[in-house]
Amino acid sequence: MQRIVVFISGRGSNLACLADACTSGLCAAKIIAVISDRHNIPGLDVALQKKLPIIVVDRKMYKTNELFEQAMVNYLEPLQPDWLVLAGFMRVLGTTFLSKFREKLVNIHPSLLPSFIGLDTHRRALLSGVRWHGATVHFVNENLDGGPIIAQAAVPVYLNDTVDNLAARVLKAEHRLLTGVMSFCVQGKIYLENNIVKYDQSLIGTAMSW
Ligand code: GRF
């Protein structure tokens, strides 16, 4: 059984969906730990409710990003994770972390990358006038939201959309996208090789969109 660690900083709805997919067998993996960079977030209640082990690595306790990342590496190495999923983890990870886990590390971002890197993506999408918006799952590199793209989910933008209802539509798509992608990753059907995303033969001819 593949071993997933999920990283959160907030609400934890992607964590909840992935946990349910692992429990139901849709995703053939076990979430062996949830790492949070802060205390008192709703996502930790989700982890508790799903009976998932929690590790809080409070960023405020470390003088530098390197020390913070090394502390997470120290927790992770004995756990021997197969996949690390950033699901609303509000930190940019650097070389200390990436040098250990680059090929196992995926992020979900609420936009169709490379559009709208960074924060506040739904507001920016509305202001820009794009007619399609969505979410992306990608491998992580040193650049903010910049690593190789694995798959995307697109949703229409309606003329009367508000930030909130667009965000809600994208979030639903995120949940489908993340569980779908991870179910392939844990089967070895998606992996990173020489910084290029590789797909199993059985996926060739599909759009990798949800
Ligand atoms: C999601 O929109 C995700 O794409 C972004 O942060 C949000 C986390 O939501 N990176 P949740 O904590 O999974 O509910």
Residues whose N, C-alpha, C, O or C-beta is under 5 A from the ligand:
A	BS01	GRF	G10 R11 G12 S13 N14 L15 A87 G88 I108 H109 P110
